[in-house]
């Protein structure tokens, strides 16, 4: 049974003294990780759309 989230509260604090949380990561590696995340998300969306259309 799916769960519906009606409200999501996110609290964040920003510290301007901190330049980067992980200064040792290579920009190319970061771009590759972002691309991988986008591909995985798109695949999940495609599967859900396919399952919805089959119902």
Phi and psi restraints in degrees (range 20) as a CNS / XPLOR table:
assign (resid 1 and name C) (resid 2 and name N)
       (resid 2 and name CA) (resid 2 and name C) 1.0 -69.5 20.0 2
assign (resid 2 and name N) (resid 2 and name CA)
       (resid 2 and name C) (resid 3 and name N) 1.0 150.0 20.0 2
assign (resid 2 and name C) (resid 3 and name N)
       (resid 3 and name CA) (resid 3 and name C) 1.0 -105.7 20.0 2
assign (resid 3 and name N) (resid 3 and name CA)
       (resid 3 and name C) (resid 4 and name N) 1.0 132.3 20.0 2
assign (resid 3 and name C) (resid 4 and name N)
       (resid 4 and name CA) (resid 4 and name C) 1.0 -104.1 20.0 2
assign (resid 4 and name N) (resid 4 and name CA)
       (resid 4 and name C) (resid 5 and name N) 1.0 125.5 20.0 2
assign (resid 4 and name C) (resid 5 and name N)
       (resid 5 and name CA) (resid 5 and name C) 1.0 -97.7 20.0 2
assign (resid 5 and name N) (resid 5 and name CA)
       (resid 5 and name C) (resid 6 and name N) 1.0 115.6 20.0 2
assign (resid 5 and name C) (resid 6 and name N)
       (resid 6 and name CA) (resid 6 and name C) 1.0 -90.8 20.0 2
assign (resid 6 and name N) (resid 6 and name CA)
       (resid 6 and name C) (resid 7 and name N) 1.0 -24.1 20.0 2
assign (resid 6 and name C) (resid 7 and name N)
       (resid 7 and name CA) (resid 7 and name C) 1.0 -146.7 20.0 2
assign (resid 7 and name N) (resid 7 and name CA)
       (resid 7 and name C) (resid 8 and name N) 1.0 134.0 20.0 2
assign (resid 7 and name C) (resid 8 and name N)
       (resid 8 and name CA) (resid 8 and name C) 1.0 -129.1 20.0 2
assign (resid 8 and name N) (resid 8 and name CA)
       (resid 8 and name C) (resid 9 and name N) 1.0 121.1 20.0 2
assign (resid 8 and name C) (resid 9 and name N)
       (resid 9 and name CA) (resid 9 and name C) 1.0 -109.6 20.0 2
assign (resid 9 and name N) (resid 9 and name CA)
       (resid 9 and name C) (resid 10 and name N) 1.0 124.9 20.0 2
assign (resid 9 and name C) (resid 10 and name N)
       (resid 10 and name CA) (resid 10 and name C) 1.0 -122.0 20.0 2
assign (resid 10 and name N) (resid 10 and name CA)
       (resid 10 and name C) (resid 11 and name N) 1.0 125.4 20.0 2
assign (resid 10 and name C) (resid 11 and name N)
       (resid 11 and name CA) (resid 11 and name C) 1.0 -112.4 20.0 2
assign (resid 11 and name N) (resid 11 and name CA)
       (resid 11 and name C) (resid 12 and name N) 1.0 133.4 20.0 2
assign (resid 11 and name C) (resid 12 and name N)
       (resid 12 and name CA) (resid 12 and name C) 1.0 -136.6 20.0 2
assign (resid 12 and name N) (resid 12 and name CA)
       (resid 12 and name C) (resid 13 and name N) 1.0 142.7 20.0 2
assign (resid 12 and name C) (resid 13 and name N)
       (resid 13 and name CA) (resid 13 and name C) 1.0 -121.1 20.0 2
assign (resid 13 and name N) (resid 13 and name CA)
       (resid 13 and name C) (resid 14 and name N) 1.0 138.5 20.0 2
assign (resid 13 and name C) (resid 14 and name N)
       (resid 14 and name CA) (resid 14 and name C) 1.0 -112.9 20.0 2
assign (resid 14 and name N) (resid 14 and name CA)
       (resid 14 and name C) (resid 15 and name N) 1.0 128.5 20.0 2
assign (resid 14 and name C) (resid 15 and name N)
       (resid 15 and name CA) (resid 15 and name C) 1.0 -108.7 20.0 2
assign (resid 15 and name N) (resid 15 and name CA)
       (resid 15 and name C) (resid 16 and name N) 1.0 114.8 20.0 2
assign (resid 15 and name C) (resid 16 and name N)
       (resid 16 and name CA) (resid 16 and name C) 1.0 -76.8 20.0 2
assign (resid 16 and name N) (resid 16 and name CA)
       (resid 16 and name C) (resid 17 and name N) 1.0 -11.8 20.0 2
assign (resid 16 and name C) (resid 17 and name N)
       (resid 17 and name CA) (resid 17 and name C) 1.0 -77.0 20.0 2
assign (resid 17 and name N) (resid 17 and name CA)
       (resid 17 and name C) (resid 18 and name N) 1.0 -23.2 20.0 2
assign (resid 17 and name C) (resid 18 and name N)
       (resid 18 and name CA) (resid 18 and name C) 1.0 -87.4 20.0 2
assign (resid 18 and name N) (resid 18 and name CA)
       (resid 18 and name C) (resid 19 and name N) 1.0 112.7 20.0 2
assign (resid 18 and name C) (resid 19 and name N)
       (resid 19 and name CA) (resid 19 and name C) 1.0 -71.7 20.0 2
assign (resid 19 and name N) (resid 19 and name CA)
       (resid 19 and name C) (resid 20 and name N) 1.0 -44.5 20.0 2
assign (resid 19 and name C) (resid 20 and name N)
       (resid 20 and name CA) (resid 20 and name C) 1.0 -154.5 20.0 2
assign (resid 20 and name N) (resid 20 and name CA)
       (resid 20 and name C) (resid 21 and name N) 1.0 142.3 20.0 2
assign (resid 20 and name C) (resid 21 and name N)
       (resid 21 and name CA) (resid 21 and name C) 1.0 -79.1 20.0 2
assign (resid 21 and name N) (resid 21 and name CA)
       (resid 21 and name C) (resid 22 and name N) 1.0 -22.2 20.0 2
assign (resid 21 and name C) (resid 22 and name N)
       (resid 22 and name CA) (resid 22 and name C) 1.0 -142.1 20.0 2
assign (resid 22 and name N) (resid 22 and name CA)
       (resid 22 and name C) (resid 23 and name N) 1.0 83.4 20.0 2
assign (resid 22 and name C) (resid 23 and name N)
       (resid 23 and name CA) (resid 23 and name C) 1.0 -71.1 20.0 2
assign (resid 23 and name N) (resid 23 and name CA)
       (resid 23 and name C) (resid 24 and name N) 1.0 -13.2 20.0 2
assign (resid 23 and name C) (resid 24 and name N)
       (resid 24 and name CA) (resid 24 and name C) 1.0 -88.6 20.0 2
assign (resid 24 and name N) (resid 24 and name CA)
       (resid 24 and name C) (resid 25 and name N) 1.0 -0.2 20.0 2
assign (resid 24 and name C) (resid 25 and name N)
       (resid 25 and name CA) (resid 25 and name C) 1.0 -84.0 20.0 2
assign (resid 25 and name N) (resid 25 and name CA)
       (resid 25 and name C) (resid 26 and name N) 1.0 137.8 20.0 2
assign (resid 25 and name C) (resid 26 and name N)
       (resid 26 and name CA) (resid 26 and name C) 1.0 -76.5 20.0 2
assign (resid 26 and name N) (resid 26 and name CA)
       (resid 26 and name C) (resid 27 and name N) 1.0 135.2 20.0 2
assign (resid 26 and name C) (resid 27 and name N)
       (resid 27 and name CA) (resid 27 and name C) 1.0 -58.2 20.0 2
assign (resid 27 and name N) (resid 27 and name CA)
       (resid 27 and name C) (resid 28 and name N) 1.0 -33.9 20.0 2
assign (resid 27 and name C) (resid 28 and name N)
       (resid 28 and name CA) (resid 28 and name C) 1.0 -68.3 20.0 2
assign (resid 28 and name N) (resid 28 and name CA)
       (resid 28 and name C) (resid 29 and name N) 1.0 -39.5 20.0 2
assign (resid 28 and name C) (resid 29 and name N)
       (resid 29 and name CA) (resid 29 and name C) 1.0 -65.9 20.0 2
assign (resid 29 and name N) (resid 29 and name CA)
       (resid 29 and name C) (resid 30 and name N) 1.0 -39.8 20.0 2
assign (resid 29 and name C) (resid 30 and name N)
       (resid 30 and name CA) (resid 30 and name C) 1.0 -62.5 20.0 2
assign (resid 30 and name N) (resid 30 and name CA)
       (resid 30 and name C) (resid 31 and name N) 1.0 -43.8 20.0 2
assign (resid 30 and name C) (resid 31 and name N)
       (resid 31 and name CA) (resid 31 and name C) 1.0 -63.0 20.0 2
assign (resid 31 and name N) (resid 31 and name CA)
       (resid 31 and name C) (resid 32 and name N) 1.0 -39.5 20.0 2
assign (resid 31 and name C) (resid 32 and name N)
       (resid 32 and name CA) (resid 32 and name C) 1.0 -65.6 20.0 2
assign (resid 32 and name N) (resid 32 and name CA)
       (resid 32 and name C) (resid 33 and name N) 1.0 -40.9 20.0 2
assign (resid 32 and name C) (resid 33 and name N)
       (resid 33 and name CA) (resid 33 and name C) 1.0 -64.9 20.0 2
assign (resid 33 and name N) (resid 33 and name CA)
       (resid 33 and name C) (resid 34 and name N) 1.0 -41.9 20.0 2
assign (resid 33 and name C) (resid 34 and name N)
       (resid 34 and name CA) (resid 34 and name C) 1.0 -61.9 20.0 2
assign (resid 34 and name N) (resid 34 and name CA)
       (resid 34 and name C) (resid 35 and name N) 1.0 -42.6 20.0 2
assign (resid 34 and name C) (resid 35 and name N)
       (resid 35 and name CA) (resid 35 and name C) 1.0 -62.5 20.0 2
assign (resid 35 and name N) (resid 35 and name CA)
       (resid 35 and name C) (resid 36 and name N) 1.0 -41.6 20.0 2
assign (resid 35 and name C) (resid 36 and name N)
       (resid 36 and name CA) (resid 36 and name C) 1.0 -63.3 20.0 2
assign (resid 36 and name N) (resid 36 and name CA)
       (resid 36 and name C) (resid 37 and name N) 1.0 -41.3 20.0 2
assign (resid 36 and name C) (resid 37 and name N)
       (resid 37 and name CA) (resid 37 and name C) 1.0 -63.5 20.0 2
assign (resid 37 and name N) (resid 37 and name CA)
       (resid 37 and name C) (resid 38 and name N) 1.0 -43.8 20.0 2
assign (resid 37 and name C) (resid 38 and name N)
       (resid 38 and name CA) (resid 38 and name C) 1.0 -62.1 20.0 2
assign (resid 38 and name N) (resid 38 and name CA)
       (resid 38 and name C) (resid 39 and name N) 1.0 -43.0 20.0 2
assign (resid 38 and name C) (resid 39 and name N)
       (resid 39 and name CA) (resid 39 and name C) 1.0 -61.8 20.0 2
assign (resid 39 and name N) (resid 39 and name CA)
       (resid 39 and name C) (resid 40 and name N) 1.0 -43.5 20.0 2
assign (resid 39 and name C) (resid 40 and name N)
       (resid 40 and name CA) (resid 40 and name C) 1.0 -64.4 20.0 2
assign (resid 40 and name N) (resid 40 and name CA)
       (resid 40 and name C) (resid 41 and name N) 1.0 -40.7 20.0 2
assign (resid 40 and name C) (resid 41 and name N)
       (resid 41 and name CA) (resid 41 and name C) 1.0 -64.8 20.0 2
assign (resid 41 and name N) (resid 41 and name CA)
       (resid 41 and name C) (resid 42 and name N) 1.0 -43.4 20.0 2
assign (resid 41 and name C) (resid 42 and name N)
       (resid 42 and name CA) (resid 42 and name C) 1.0 -63.5 20.0 2
assign (resid 42 and name N) (resid 42 and name CA)
       (resid 42 and name C) (resid 43 and name N) 1.0 -38.5 20.0 2
assign (resid 42 and name C) (resid 43 and name N)
       (resid 43 and name CA) (resid 43 and name C) 1.0 -65.2 20.0 2
assign (resid 43 and name N) (resid 43 and name CA)
       (resid 43 and name C) (resid 44 and name N) 1.0 -41.7 20.0 2
assign (resid 43 and name C) (resid 44 and name N)
       (resid 44 and name CA) (resid 44 and name C) 1.0 -61.9 20.0 2
assign (resid 44 and name N) (resid 44 and name CA)
       (resid 44 and name C) (resid 45 and name N) 1.0 -42.6 20.0 2
assign (resid 44 and name C) (resid 45 and name N)
       (resid 45 and name CA) (resid 45 and name C) 1.0 -64.1 20.0 2
assign (resid 45 and name N) (resid 45 and name CA)
       (resid 45 and name C) (resid 46 and name N) 1.0 -44.1 20.0 2
assign (resid 45 and name C) (resid 46 and name N)
       (resid 46 and name CA) (resid 46 and name C) 1.0 -59.8 20.0 2
assign (resid 46 and name N) (resid 46 and name CA)
       (resid 46 and name C) (resid 47 and name N) 1.0 -43.8 20.0 2
assign (resid 46 and name C) (resid 47 and name N)
       (resid 47 and name CA) (resid 47 and name C) 1.0 -63.6 20.0 2
assign (resid 47 and name N) (resid 47 and name CA)
       (resid 47 and name C) (resid 48 and name N) 1.0 -42.1 20.0 2
assign (resid 47 and name C) (resid 48 and name N)
       (resid 48 and name CA) (resid 48 and name C) 1.0 -66.0 20.0 2
assign (resid 48 and name N) (resid 48 and name CA)
       (resid 48 and name C) (resid 49 and name N) 1.0 -39.8 20.0 2
assign (resid 48 and name C) (resid 49 and name N)
       (resid 49 and name CA) (resid 49 and name C) 1.0 -65.6 20.0 2
assign (resid 49 and name N) (resid 49 and name CA)
       (resid 49 and name C) (resid 50 and name N) 1.0 -39.6 20.0 2
assign (resid 49 and name C) (resid 50 and name N)
       (resid 50 and name CA) (resid 50 and name C) 1.0 -64.3 20.0 2
assign (resid 50 and name N) (resid 50 and name CA)
       (resid 50 and name C) (resid 51 and name N) 1.0 -44.8 20.0 2
assign (resid 50 and name C) (resid 51 and name N)
       (resid 51 and name CA) (resid 51 and name C) 1.0 -64.4 20.0 2
assign (resid 51 and name N) (resid 51 and name CA)
       (resid 51 and name C) (resid 52 and name N) 1.0 -37.2 20.0 2
assign (resid 51 and name C) (resid 52 and name N)
       (resid 52 and name CA) (resid 52 and name C) 1.0 -66.8 20.0 2
assign (resid 52 and name N) (resid 52 and name CA)
       (resid 52 and name C) (resid 53 and name N) 1.0 -41.4 20.0 2
assign (resid 52 and name C) (resid 53 and name N)
       (resid 53 and name CA) (resid 53 and name C) 1.0 -71.2 20.0 2
assign (resid 53 and name N) (resid 53 and name CA)
       (resid 53 and name C) (resid 54 and name N) 1.0 -22.6 20.0 2
assign (resid 53 and name C) (resid 54 and name N)
       (resid 54 and name CA) (resid 54 and name C) 1.0 -80.3 20.0 2
assign (resid 54 and name N) (resid 54 and name CA)
       (resid 54 and name C) (resid 55 and name N) 1.0 -18.0 20.0 2
